[in-house]
Amino acid sequence: LCQPLHKRKNWLFAGSLRAGQRAAAIMSLIQSARLNGHEPFAYLKDVLERLPTQPYSRIGELLPHRWQPAACA
């Protein structure tokens, strides 16, 4: 609540309810990555690169509390 009121109000106008929900989901992932000691940009970049080939049964491995950076080749 330390932010000025006008900054918090900007999120009220995300375009639609779905857009607001998507923004909230992304912000939650970013904050969860931080809380788990990950650099958010590196986390999101790695997850978005791996997501297309990640088996559905192993999607949970990409959540911030279980994520491990991809091994460098």
C-alpha distance (Angstrom), angle and dihedral (degrees) to the residues before:
residue distance angle dihedral
L1 . . .
C2 3.78 . .
Q3 3.80 91.2 .
P4 3.77 119.4 98.2
L5 3.79 112.0 -98.6
H6 3.82 94.2 -116.7
K7 3.84 92.1 61.6
R8 3.80 92.4 53.5
K9 3.80 91.6 47.1
N10 3.81 91.8 56.9
W11 3.81 89.6 73.7
L12 3.80 90.4 59.0
F13 3.80 87.3 73.2
A14 3.80 102.8 53.5
G15 3.81 90.2 138.7
S16 3.78 98.9 -101.8
L17 3.77 141.7 1.9
R18 3.82 91.1 -94.9
A19 3.79 92.1 50.2
G20 3.80 89.5 51.4
Q21 3.80 91.0 49.6
R22 3.80 91.0 49.8
A23 3.80 91.6 49.2
A24 3.81 89.8 49.8
A25 3.82 91.1 50.5
I26 3.81 92.4 51.0
M27 3.81 92.4 46.5
S28 3.82 89.5 49.5
L29 3.82 91.1 52.2
I30 3.80 91.1 48.9
Q31 3.79 93.0 49.4
S32 3.82 92.0 45.0
A33 3.80 89.5 51.9
R34 3.82 89.7 52.6
L35 3.80 92.4 47.8
N36 3.81 89.6 52.0
G37 3.80 91.8 52.3
H38 3.80 98.1 -104.1
E39 3.79 127.4 132.9
P40 3.84 101.5 -115.3
F41 3.82 97.4 -139.4
A42 3.81 92.6 50.0
Y43 3.80 90.6 46.4
L44 3.82 95.1 50.2
K45 3.81 93.1 42.6
D46 3.80 92.5 52.1
V47 3.80 94.3 44.0
L48 3.80 93.7 48.3
E49 3.81 90.7 49.2
R50 3.81 93.1 49.0
L51 3.79 98.3 39.7
P52 3.84 98.2 82.7
T53 3.81 92.6 57.0
Q54 3.80 99.4 32.8
P55 3.83 111.0 112.7
Y56 3.80 111.8 -117.8
S57 3.79 90.3 -123.7
R58 3.84 89.2 61.0
I59 3.82 100.4 43.9
G60 3.81 90.2 111.0
E61 3.80 88.9 68.5
L62 3.80 88.5 70.5
L63 3.80 94.8 59.8
P64 3.82 112.9 109.3
H65 3.82 96.1 -111.7
R66 3.85 92.1 53.4
W67 3.83 101.6 30.7
Q68 3.78 121.2 119.9
P69 3.82 119.6 -174.3
A70 3.80 114.5 -106.1
A71 3.79 112.2 -96.0
C72 3.81 113.6 -103.7
A73 3.78 113.3 -114.8
